[in-house]
C-alpha cells in the first residue's frame, strides 16, 4: 500500500471516501455504525464509518483504517481518496497517525512463500492539510516496524535459525546506521554464559547473542536496554512438547524480532535516547548433545540452575542476557520481552500482556504507553514468597517449579534473580499477545508484532 498526502485541489476525479460517524445510539431495530464499515454511494463517492461519535478514540480510528485496507484487498492497483475533514472535529490526539496505522497494519499479509502472484498495491491519497505530514510519516515508520516483526516471526525455522537471524539483524543494522556485533557459541562459552549455551547445544546451529546499538541524538544519556527472547524453534527439548503444542513454535522468537524491529524504528524516528537491543538466539532441539533434566548449569552471573524442564528454555537464554546487559551497559532502564509462559495465557488470555518488574514508575510508564497504542499490559505480582516455587536443592535455584502454580510468576521470579539491586527492570510476557488464532481488526491470524509500538511509544516519551 502506498500513502500520499495531497490537497483536495490536487486530487483528480476518482473514488473518494468521506469519514462519518453516528451522532447518537441507534433506536431499537436500527444497526449500530461500526468503525471501518464502508458504504458506496456512487461511482466516485463512498462513506466510511468511524462509529458512534461519543465512542470514537484512536483505536476506533485504527479500525476504520483497517476496514478500508481490507476492502482494498478485493481490488488490484486501485487509487482512492480519503477526505480527512471528518477527523477535524474529533477530540483525539494524532487522528491521522491512527488512521494511517490502521491502513498499513490492516494491509499486512504474509505471502513470502506463496507462488500466487501478489496483487499490485493500492494507493491511498489522503486529502488534507500538509501540517499532518509528520503524522503520516510517523505512522509509516511505526507500521513498517510492526510488520517487520510480524514477517520475521512468521518465517519458519528452516529459514531462520540463530545464524540466519543474526545475518538479518546485521542487515537491519547496516540499513539504519546501527552498531552491530554478534557473540557466537565459542565466545559465549569463553565468557561463561552457560545458560544460553546449554539451550542451543542440541542444535546444529548453536546459540548466539545478537547486539544492536542505536546511539541516539543524546548519546551522553544512559541507554534503554531491551532484551528479546529469540528461540527460533522450540521442541521443548527432552521435555518434549505434544504434537499440537509444538505447532507454532516458530513464533517463540517473537520477543527477539520485536526488539530488532524497535531498533529499526527508533533509528528511523531519530529519537534522542540511546537504545541497545540484545537478542539471545537459540534453537531448542533434541540430540545426544542436548541438555537434560537434572543437569546443573552455571550461568554468566555465577549462579547455578538445576534443569527441571528443558522446555523452560526461554528464561535460561534471557538470564545470561540480563546479566550481560547490566555488566556492559549500565542501563537507565532494562526491559525484556518474551513469549515466556503458558501461564500468562491462562491468566490474561490474548487481551493483555503481563508485566512484572522492580520499578513502579517504569511499570506505570509502560502501562500508559500501552494504553496509548492499544498494546495493553496488566501488572502481575512479584512477591519474594514466590521464590519458594523455584528454590534449589542441589543448586541455587531451579528453572521451573515443576508445578503449574503461578507459572507466569515462576518465570518472572526466575529472571529477577539476575537483576542487580537498583536496576530499573520490567519483564513483559507476550505469550498470549504475540500471536492470535484468528484475524483481528488490523492483524491477520499469526504474529501480531505486539510490543513494537508499545516500547517505541515509551522510548519516545523519555
Backbone torsions as a table, in degrees:
resi	resn	phi	psi	omega
1	UNK	NA	135.2	175.5
2	UNK	-109.7	137.9	179.9
3	UNK	-123.3	127.7	175.9
4	UNK	-123.9	146.6	172.9
5	UNK	-109.0	118.1	-179.3
6	UNK	-135.0	163.4	176.3
7	UNK	-79.7	160.7	179.5
8	UNK	-62.1	-31.1	-179.1
9	UNK	-71.7	-23.2	178.7
10	UNK	-80.6	-19.0	-173.7
11	UNK	-76.5	121.5	175.6
12	UNK	-76.9	160.4	-177.6
13	UNK	-59.1	127.7	179.7
14	UNK	-175.0	-178.2	-178.5
15	UNK	-64.2	119.7	-177.5
16	UNK	-122.8	130.9	178.1
17	UNK	-102.8	134.4	171.3
18	UNK	-101.8	145.9	178.6
19	UNK	-94.4	128.2	-176.5
20	UNK	-131.5	167.8	175.4
21	UNK	-149.9	154.8	176.9
22	UNK	-78.1	140.6	-177.1
23	UNK	-82.0	-26.3	-176.3
24	UNK	-153.2	165.8	177.5
25	UNK	-60.3	139.1	-179.7
26	UNK	-66.6	151.8	175.2
27	UNK	-74.0	157.8	-179.1
28	UNK	-51.8	132.4	-179.9
29	UNK	98.8	-21.2	177.4
30	UNK	-86.5	151.2	178.1
31	UNK	-77.5	147.0	178.5
32	UNK	-87.0	131.9	177.9
33	UNK	-63.6	129.4	-176.6
34	UNK	-110.2	132.8	179.6
35	UNK	-57.6	125.6	178.4
36	UNK	96.2	-6.8	178.1
37	UNK	-73.1	143.1	-171.3
38	UNK	-120.1	137.3	176.2
39	UNK	-127.7	119.0	175.1
40	UNK	-86.9	127.9	-173.8
41	UNK	-112.6	6.6	-179.1
42	UNK	162.1	-177.5	-177.0
43	UNK	-61.0	-38.1	-173.5
44	UNK	-120.7	18.0	-178.1
45	UNK	-140.0	133.3	176.4
46	UNK	-141.0	166.2	-179.8
47	UNK	-132.3	135.0	177.5
48	UNK	-118.6	129.1	-177.4
49	UNK	-83.9	137.1	171.1
50	UNK	-94.0	-0.9	-176.3
51	UNK	95.0	-161.4	178.4
52	UNK	-76.8	138.9	-175.4
53	UNK	-56.0	-41.3	-176.0
54	UNK	-79.7	0.5	179.2
55	UNK	-120.3	7.5	-177.5
56	UNK	-77.8	131.5	174.0
57	UNK	-146.5	-174.6	-177.5
58	UNK	-59.3	-36.3	-177.6
59	UNK	-69.7	-40.4	177.9
60	UNK	-67.3	-31.1	176.6
61	UNK	-69.1	-39.7	174.1
62	UNK	-57.9	-44.0	-179.7
63	UNK	-64.0	-33.0	176.0
64	UNK	-63.1	-47.5	177.2
65	UNK	-59.3	-41.5	179.9
66	UNK	-64.5	-36.5	177.8
67	UNK	-61.4	-40.1	177.4
68	UNK	-66.1	-43.9	-179.0
69	UNK	-60.0	-43.7	-179.1
70	UNK	-67.6	-36.5	176.9
71	UNK	-62.2	-38.7	-179.3
72	UNK	-69.1	-18.9	177.7
73	UNK	-61.6	-19.4	178.8
74	UNK	-85.2	2.3	-176.6
75	UNK	-129.1	163.2	-178.7
76	UNK	-121.7	122.8	173.9
77	UNK	55.3	45.5	-179.9
78	UNK	-93.4	140.5	176.6
79	UNK	-114.1	123.5	-178.9
80	UNK	-129.3	163.3	173.6
81	UNK	-112.4	145.8	173.5
82	UNK	-125.1	116.7	179.7
83	UNK	-76.7	115.8	-176.6
84	UNK	-80.2	-1.9	-177.6
85	UNK	-58.1	-28.5	-179.4
86	UNK	-66.4	-13.1	179.6
87	UNK	-92.4	-13.7	-171.1
88	UNK	-61.7	-34.9	-173.6
89	UNK	-90.1	-0.1	-173.8
90	UNK	-84.7	142.6	176.6
91	UNK	-91.2	65.3	-178.4
92	UNK	-134.1	132.3	179.1
93	UNK	-75.0	132.9	177.2
94	UNK	50.7	57.5	-177.9
95	UNK	-67.0	-31.2	-179.9
96	UNK	-68.6	-38.6	175.4
97	UNK	-58.4	-46.9	-179.4
98	UNK	-62.6	-42.5	179.5
99	UNK	-61.6	-44.9	-178.9
100	UNK	-68.1	-36.9	174.1
101	UNK	-57.9	-46.7	179.5
102	UNK	-61.0	-41.6	178.5
103	UNK	-60.5	-49.0	-172.9
104	UNK	-78.5	-37.4	176.6
105	UNK	-71.4	-37.2	178.8
106	UNK	-70.1	-20.9	-179.6
107	UNK	-81.7	-12.2	-173.3
108	UNK	-64.3	131.8	169.5
109	UNK	-142.5	135.6	177.7
110	UNK	-93.0	104.6	-175.2
111	UNK	-123.4	17.5	-173.7
112	UNK	-52.9	-36.8	-172.7
113	UNK	-110.7	20.6	177.2
114	UNK	-96.8	137.7	178.6
115	UNK	-77.0	-29.0	-179.2
116	UNK	-63.0	132.2	-178.6
117	UNK	-63.8	137.5	177.9
118	UNK	-70.7	150.6	174.4
119	UNK	-66.9	153.6	176.1
120	UNK	-71.0	139.6	-175.8
121	UNK	-66.0	144.4	175.8
122	UNK	-83.4	165.7	179.4
123	UNK	-119.1	128.4	176.0
124	UNK	-103.7	121.9	175.4
125	UNK	-105.3	108.1	178.6
126	UNK	-82.2	122.6	-176.3
127	UNK	-97.4	102.5	-176.2
128	UNK	-171.5	-171.4	-176.0
129	UNK	-79.6	143.3	-179.9
130	UNK	-64.1	-13.2	-179.2
131	UNK	-66.7	-16.3	179.0
132	UNK	-97.0	11.5	-179.6
133	UNK	-59.0	-37.1	-178.8
134	UNK	-63.9	-34.9	177.0
135	UNK	-65.0	-40.9	178.5
136	UNK	-63.3	-46.5	-178.0
137	UNK	-62.2	-43.5	179.5
138	UNK	-63.6	-42.1	-179.6
139	UNK	-61.8	-40.3	179.2
140	UNK	-61.8	-44.1	-179.6
141	UNK	-65.5	-44.4	-179.2
142	UNK	-65.6	-41.0	179.1
143	UNK	-69.4	-38.1	176.5
144	UNK	-59.5	-42.2	179.1
145	UNK	-64.3	-45.9	179.8
146	UNK	-63.7	-43.7	-178.9
147	UNK	-70.6	-28.1	172.5
148	UNK	-64.2	-46.9	178.3
149	UNK	-59.7	-42.1	178.4
150	UNK	-61.6	-47.7	-176.7
151	UNK	-62.6	-44.4	179.9
152	UNK	-65.5	-38.9	178.8
153	UNK	-64.7	-38.1	179.7
154	UNK	-68.2	-28.4	-173.8
155	UNK	-66.9	128.5	-171.2
156	UNK	-75.0	170.7	-172.4
157	UNK	-73.1	-18.6	174.4
158	UNK	-75.3	-9.1	176.2
159	UNK	-107.8	-47.1	-179.2
160	UNK	-108.7	115.9	170.7
161	UNK	-127.1	-179.3	-177.5
162	UNK	-55.1	-36.8	-179.2
163	UNK	-71.0	-48.9	-177.8
164	UNK	-70.4	-30.0	175.4
165	UNK	-64.0	-39.3	177.9
166	UNK	-65.0	-35.5	176.9
167	UNK	-64.8	-42.0	178.7
168	UNK	-62.8	-44.6	-179.8
169	UNK	-65.2	-35.8	177.5
170	UNK	-64.2	-39.8	177.8
171	UNK	-64.7	-42.4	176.4
172	UNK	-59.1	-42.7	-179.8
173	UNK	-63.2	-44.6	-179.5
174	UNK	-62.8	-40.5	-177.2
175	UNK	-72.4	-18.3	-175.1
176	UNK	-122.3	17.9	176.7
177	UNK	54.8	45.2	177.6
178	UNK	-101.2	150.0	169.5
179	UNK	-71.2	149.0	-177.5
180	UNK	-149.9	140.6	166.6
181	UNK	-156.3	162.7	177.8
182	UNK	-137.6	134.0	174.9
183	UNK	-97.3	118.8	-178.1
184	UNK	-87.0	-178.5	-175.1
185	UNK	-58.2	-40.8	-179.7
186	UNK	-63.2	-46.0	180.0
187	UNK	-65.7	-38.6	179.0
188	UNK	-64.3	-40.2	177.3
189	UNK	-64.0	-43.4	-177.8
190	UNK	-64.3	-33.8	-179.8
191	UNK	-85.2	-6.6	176.0
192	UNK	88.7	23.3	-179.6
193	UNK	-84.2	68.6	-173.1
194	UNK	-66.4	-27.9	-176.5
195	UNK	-70.8	-48.3	-179.2
196	UNK	-70.2	-35.9	178.6
197	UNK	-64.1	-42.9	-174.9
198	UNK	-62.2	-38.0	-178.3
199	UNK	-63.6	-38.3	-175.6
200	UNK	-92.4	0.0	-172.0
201	UNK	-73.5	-12.8	175.8
202	UNK	-86.7	-4.4	-175.6
203	UNK	-101.1	154.2	173.7
204	UNK	-72.7	-17.5	175.8
205	UNK	-115.6	97.4	-173.7
206	UNK	-63.4	171.6	-176.6
207	UNK	-64.2	154.7	173.5
208	UNK	-141.4	153.4	171.7
209	UNK	-116.7	112.3	-176.4
210	UNK	-93.4	133.6	-177.9
211	UNK	-123.4	123.8	176.7
212	UNK	-123.7	135.2	-173.0
213	UNK	-130.0	125.6	172.8
214	UNK	-110.2	120.3	-173.7
215	UNK	-73.0	-28.9	-179.8
216	UNK	78.9	166.5	178.4
217	UNK	-79.8	-14.4	177.3
218	UNK	-125.0	74.8	-172.7
219	UNK	-65.8	-13.9	179.0
220	UNK	-77.8	-14.4	177.6
221	UNK	-71.4	148.7	173.7
222	UNK	-67.1	144.5	-173.1
223	UNK	-81.1	154.9	161.4
224	UNK	-83.9	125.2	179.5
225	UNK	-109.7	127.0	-179.4
226	UNK	-111.1	137.8	176.1
227	UNK	-122.7	125.4	-178.3
228	UNK	-126.7	121.2	-179.8
229	UNK	-66.3	129.2	178.3
230	UNK	-132.2	78.8	170.0
231	UNK	-87.1	105.7	-170.8
232	UNK	-68.6	-24.9	164.4
233	UNK	-158.3	139.8	-175.4
234	UNK	-123.9	102.3	174.7
235	UNK	-78.3	-15.4	-170.1
236	UNK	93.7	-8.4	-176.4
237	UNK	65.8	-148.7	-179.7
238	UNK	-66.2	-19.9	169.2
239	UNK	-88.1	63.1	-163.8
240	UNK	-66.0	146.4	178.8
241	UNK	-75.6	162.5	175.6
242	UNK	-73.1	168.3	-178.2
243	UNK	-64.8	-27.3	175.5
244	UNK	-87.4	-35.2	-178.7
245	UNK	-68.9	-24.5	-177.1
246	UNK	-80.6	-22.7	178.6
247	UNK	-69.1	131.8	-178.6
248	UNK	94.7	1.9	-177.2
249	UNK	-75.5	-2.3	167.9
250	UNK	-65.1	-21.5	-178.8
251	UNK	-80.9	2.3	-179.4
252	UNK	-75.6	3.5	174.8
253	UNK	-103.7	10.0	-175.2
254	UNK	-56.0	-42.6	-179.3
255	UNK	-62.5	-43.5	-178.0
256	UNK	-66.9	-45.0	-179.4
257	UNK	-69.7	-27.5	174.7
258	UNK	-65.8	-40.8	177.1
259	UNK	-62.7	-42.6	177.1
260	UNK	-59.5	-41.8	179.7
261	UNK	-66.9	-36.6	177.5
262	UNK	-63.0	-42.2	179.3
263	UNK	-61.5	-41.1	175.3
264	UNK	-61.1	-42.9	-173.9
265	UNK	-68.9	-46.3	-179.3
266	UNK	-64.6	-32.5	177.4
267	UNK	-67.7	-44.2	-179.8
268	UNK	-67.4	-32.9	177.6
269	UNK	-77.7	-18.2	-179.8
270	UNK	66.7	44.9	-176.0
271	UNK	-72.7	157.8	-177.0
272	UNK	-70.3	-42.8	-167.9
273	UNK	-76.0	131.4	172.6
274	UNK	-64.6	141.9	-178.7
275	UNK	-133.8	131.3	175.2
276	UNK	-111.8	131.1	175.8
277	UNK	-112.5	121.9	178.7
278	UNK	-115.0	124.0	-174.9
279	UNK	-125.0	99.9	174.0
280	UNK	-76.6	116.3	-175.2
281	UNK	-112.3	129.1	179.8
282	UNK	-153.2	159.8	175.5
283	UNK	-120.9	120.7	-174.5
284	UNK	-92.7	96.1	-173.1
285	UNK	-119.2	172.0	177.3
286	UNK	-108.5	128.7	173.9
287	UNK	-164.4	178.7	178.8
288	UNK	-67.6	-15.4	179.2
289	UNK	-94.3	-8.8	-173.0
290	UNK	-67.3	151.8	176.9
291	UNK	-74.1	159.1	-169.7
292	UNK	-125.7	158.9	167.1
293	UNK	-57.7	142.0	-178.3
294	UNK	80.6	-8.2	170.1
295	UNK	-60.1	146.6	174.5
296	UNK	-114.4	121.0	-173.3
297	UNK	-109.5	136.5	173.5
298	UNK	-95.3	120.7	-177.1
299	UNK	-82.4	172.0	177.8
300	UNK	-58.6	-31.0	179.6
301	UNK	-73.2	-13.8	-174.1
302	UNK	94.3	-13.2	178.3
303	UNK	-74.5	147.0	-176.4
304	UNK	-103.7	144.8	-173.8
305	UNK	-130.0	123.8	171.8
306	UNK	-88.4	132.2	-179.7
307	UNK	-82.8	114.0	173.0
308	UNK	-94.6	-40.0	178.1
309	UNK	-133.0	123.2	174.2
310	UNK	-72.0	-8.9	176.7
311	UNK	-87.6	-0.2	172.2
312	UNK	-100.7	52.7	-172.2
313	UNK	-85.5	-26.9	-176.6
314	UNK	-60.8	-44.5	179.9
315	UNK	-65.4	-25.9	177.9
316	UNK	-67.5	-52.0	-178.7
317	UNK	-66.8	-32.4	179.2
318	UNK	-68.9	-35.5	-174.6
319	UNK	-61.6	-48.9	178.7
320	UNK	-64.5	-34.9	-178.4
321	UNK	-70.4	-37.4	175.7
322	UNK	-63.4	-40.8	176.3
323	UNK	-62.0	-46.6	179.7
324	UNK	-60.7	-42.1	-178.9
325	UNK	-58.8	-44.2	-177.5
326	UNK	-73.5	-36.1	179.1
327	UNK	-68.2	-41.8	-170.4
328	UNK	-90.4	-27.5	-166.9
329	UNK	-124.5	-9.7	180.0
330	UNK	43.0	63.1	-169.2
331	UNK	-68.6	149.9	169.4
332	UNK	-65.6	-47.0	171.5
333	UNK	-140.3	154.7	179.5
334	UNK	-125.8	118.8	-176.9
335	UNK	-123.7	127.5	173.6
336	UNK	-115.8	151.8	-178.6
337	UNK	-138.9	130.0	-171.8
338	UNK	-158.9	146.2	165.7
339	UNK	-80.6	79.9	-165.1
340	UNK	-92.5	-46.0	-170.7
341	UNK	-137.4	143.2	169.7
342	UNK	-68.0	-21.9	-179.1
343	UNK	-62.5	-33.0	179.6
344	UNK	-72.1	-26.4	175.4
345	UNK	-68.7	-42.4	177.2
346	UNK	-61.2	-41.8	-175.6
347	UNK	-74.0	-43.1	-168.6
348	UNK	-122.2	-5.7	-177.8
349	UNK	63.2	-146.6	-179.3
350	UNK	-105.5	14.7	-176.4
351	UNK	-86.7	-45.2	-178.9
352	UNK	-131.3	150.5	170.5
353	UNK	-90.3	153.5	177.0
354	UNK	-85.8	139.4	175.6
355	UNK	-124.7	134.1	177.7
356	UNK	-126.1	162.9	175.0
357	UNK	173.0	179.4	-177.3
358	UNK	-109.3	-7.0	-176.1
359	UNK	-130.5	113.0	-173.7
360	UNK	-66.3	-34.9	179.0
361	UNK	-63.0	-42.6	177.6
362	UNK	-63.3	-45.8	179.7
363	UNK	-59.6	-47.0	-179.3
364	UNK	-62.3	-39.9	-179.7
365	UNK	-65.3	-39.0	177.8
366	UNK	-69.4	-38.7	176.4
367	UNK	-61.5	-43.9	179.0
368	UNK	-62.6	-43.6	178.6
369	UNK	-60.9	-39.8	178.4
370	UNK	-63.7	-38.7	177.2
371	UNK	-64.7	-37.8	-178.5
372	UNK	-62.5	-36.3	-175.3
373	UNK	-108.5	4.2	-179.8
374	UNK	63.0	37.4	165.8
375	UNK	-117.2	87.0	-161.7
376	UNK	-88.9	149.0	-177.4
377	UNK	-121.0	158.8	174.5
378	UNK	-136.9	125.0	-177.2
379	UNK	-72.3	133.9	-179.9
380	UNK	-112.0	158.1	-175.8
381	UNK	-76.9	155.7	178.2
382	UNK	-143.6	39.9	-179.2
383	UNK	-63.9	145.3	-177.0
384	UNK	-60.9	-26.8	-179.8
385	UNK	-59.2	-25.3	179.6
386	UNK	-66.5	-19.5	179.9
387	UNK	-60.6	-27.2	179.3
388	UNK	-56.7	-26.8	-179.5
389	UNK	-67.1	-25.7	-177.8
390	UNK	-120.0	11.8	-179.3
391	UNK	-59.2	135.2	-175.8
392	UNK	-81.7	158.6	171.8
393	UNK	-103.5	-64.5	178.5
394	UNK	-92.3	-1.0	-178.5
395	UNK	-136.9	177.3	178.4
396	UNK	-63.5	-41.6	174.7
397	UNK	-162.0	174.0	-177.9
398	UNK	-106.4	157.2	178.5
399	UNK	-83.2	-4.8	176.6
400	UNK	-159.4	147.8	176.9
401	UNK	-77.7	-10.8	-178.9
402	UNK	75.7	6.5	177.9
403	UNK	-132.3	161.5	-179.7
404	UNK	-85.0	-6.9	-179.2
405	UNK	-55.6	123.9	175.8
406	UNK	45.9	47.6	-171.3
407	UNK	-66.0	-33.5	177.3
408	UNK	-67.6	-35.0	178.2
409	UNK	-71.7	-34.3	175.9
410	UNK	-56.4	-45.1	179.2
411	UNK	-62.6	-43.2	-178.1
412	UNK	-69.7	-41.8	-178.6
413	UNK	-68.3	-29.7	173.0
414	UNK	-62.0	-49.9	-179.7
415	UNK	-61.3	-35.8	-178.1
416	UNK	-60.8	-25.3	180.0
417	UNK	-65.2	-13.6	-178.1
418	UNK	-107.8	10.3	179.8
419	UNK	-102.1	124.1	-180.0
420	UNK	-70.8	151.6	173.2
421	UNK	-57.5	132.4	179.1
422	UNK	95.1	-15.1	177.3
423	UNK	-75.6	129.0	176.4
424	UNK	-84.5	108.3	-170.5
425	UNK	-129.1	141.2	172.3
426	UNK	-135.4	140.4	178.5
427	UNK	-118.4	124.7	-179.5
428	UNK	-113.0	116.4	-179.2
429	UNK	-97.2	109.2	-175.2
430	UNK	-105.4	24.3	-179.6
431	UNK	-58.7	-29.9	-179.3
432	UNK	-93.7	-18.4	-174.2
433	UNK	-114.0	-10.9	-179.1
434	UNK	-68.8	-24.0	176.2
435	UNK	-138.2	160.0	173.3
436	UNK	-130.1	150.7	-175.4
437	UNK	-90.1	-12.2	174.8
438	UNK	-147.6	158.1	-174.9
439	UNK	-61.4	141.1	174.1
440	UNK	-112.4	-172.9	-172.6
441	UNK	-54.8	-51.2	-178.2
442	UNK	-127.0	33.9	174.6
443	UNK	-151.3	125.5	175.0
444	UNK	-75.1	171.2	177.3
445	UNK	-53.7	137.5	178.8
446	UNK	119.4	-144.2	-175.3
447	UNK	-71.0	140.2	-176.9
448	UNK	-101.4	-23.4	-171.2
449	UNK	75.7	17.1	-178.0
450	UNK	-55.6	133.6	178.1
451	UNK	105.3	-24.2	-178.5
452	UNK	-64.1	-53.7	-179.6
453	UNK	-73.0	-34.7	179.2
454	UNK	-59.3	-55.6	-176.0
455	UNK	-70.7	-35.8	175.0
456	UNK	-61.3	-42.6	177.6
457	UNK	-59.9	-41.3	178.0
458	UNK	-62.9	-46.4	-178.3
459	UNK	-64.0	-36.7	178.1
460	UNK	-63.1	-27.0	-176.7
461	UNK	-79.6	-10.9	-174.7
462	UNK	-78.5	NA	NA
